């Protein structure tokens, strides 16, 4: 059997503490200072997340750029190879005449 407190319905009245069969409920009173500390931690986490997201996007853009450069170079190389193959074929054809 599982014992839980439904946090959304809890009003902090402490009535559930005494009858709890497993003595596992602890009421923590939140102070204004603890709320501010939590907000500060949340803001720091958001900053780290945004920073990481920016680094990931920069890396993805870098990868795309490198991939496109490689693709362009391959296209140029392929055209040079095709031109050489055609030129060699023309030379062979001229030698057969």
C-alpha positions as CSV (number, residue, x, y, z in Angstrom):
1,X,0.0,0.0,0.0
2,X,1.4,3.4,-0.9
3,X,0.8,6.5,1.1
4,X,0.9,9.9,-0.5
5,X,0.0,13.5,0.1
6,X,-1.8,15.2,-2.7
7,X,0.3,18.4,-2.8
8,X,-2.2,20.3,-4.9
9,X,-4.8,19.9,-2.1
10,X,-2.5,20.4,0.8
11,X,-3.0,23.6,2.8
12,X,-0.3,22.9,5.4
13,X,-2.7,22.3,8.3
14,X,-0.6,19.3,9.7
15,X,-3.7,17.2,10.4
16,X,-2.3,14.3,8.3
17,X,1.0,14.0,10.3
18,X,-0.4,12.3,13.4
19,X,-2.4,9.6,11.7
20,X,0.3,8.8,9.1
21,X,0.8,5.0,9.5
22,X,4.5,5.1,8.4
23,X,5.5,8.4,10.0
24,X,6.9,9.8,6.7
25,X,5.3,13.2,6.4
26,X,7.3,16.2,7.2
27,X,6.0,19.7,6.9
28,X,8.5,22.2,5.7
29,X,7.6,25.8,6.2
30,X,8.7,28.0,3.4
31,X,10.2,31.3,4.1
32,X,10.5,34.3,1.8
33,X,14.3,33.7,1.8
34,X,14.0,30.1,0.7
35,X,11.6,31.2,-2.1
36,X,14.2,33.8,-3.3
37,X,17.0,31.2,-3.2
38,X,14.8,28.8,-5.2
39,X,14.1,31.5,-7.8
40,X,17.8,32.3,-8.0
41,X,18.6,28.6,-8.6
42,X,15.9,28.5,-11.3
43,X,17.3,31.6,-13.0
44,X,20.8,30.2,-12.9
45,X,19.5,26.9,-14.4
46,X,17.8,28.9,-17.2
47,X,21.0,30.8,-17.9
48,X,23.0,27.5,-18.2
49,X,20.3,26.0,-20.4
50,X,20.2,29.0,-22.7
51,X,24.0,29.1,-22.8
52,X,24.1,25.4,-23.7
53,X,21.4,25.8,-26.3
54,X,23.4,28.5,-27.9
55,X,26.6,26.4,-28.0
56,X,24.6,23.5,-29.5
57,X,23.1,25.8,-32.1
58,X,26.5,27.2,-32.9
59,X,27.9,23.7,-33.3
60,X,25.1,22.6,-35.5
61,X,25.6,25.7,-37.7
62,X,29.3,24.9,-37.8
63,X,28.6,21.3,-38.9
64,X,26.2,22.5,-41.6
65,X,28.8,24.9,-42.9
66,X,31.6,22.3,-42.9
67,X,29.2,19.8,-44.6
68,X,28.3,22.3,-47.3
69,X,32.0,23.1,-47.9
70,X,32.8,19.4,-48.2
71,X,29.9,18.9,-50.5
72,X,31.0,21.9,-52.7
73,X,34.6,20.7,-52.8
74,X,33.4,17.2,-53.7
75,X,31.3,18.7,-56.5
76,X,34.3,20.6,-57.8
77,X,36.6,17.6,-57.5
78,X,34.0,15.4,-59.2
79,X,33.7,17.9,-62.1
80,X,37.5,17.9,-62.5
81,X,37.5,14.1,-62.5
82,X,34.7,14.0,-65.1
83,X,36.6,16.6,-67.2
84,X,39.8,14.5,-67.0
85,X,37.9,11.3,-67.9
86,X,36.3,13.0,-70.9
87,X,39.7,14.5,-72.0
88,X,41.4,11.1,-71.7
89,X,38.6,9.5,-73.7
90,X,39.0,12.1,-76.4
91,X,42.8,11.6,-76.5
92,X,42.3,7.8,-76.8
93,X,39.7,8.3,-79.6
94,X,42.2,10.6,-81.5
95,X,44.9,8.0,-81.1
96,X,42.6,5.3,-82.7
97,X,42.1,7.5,-85.8
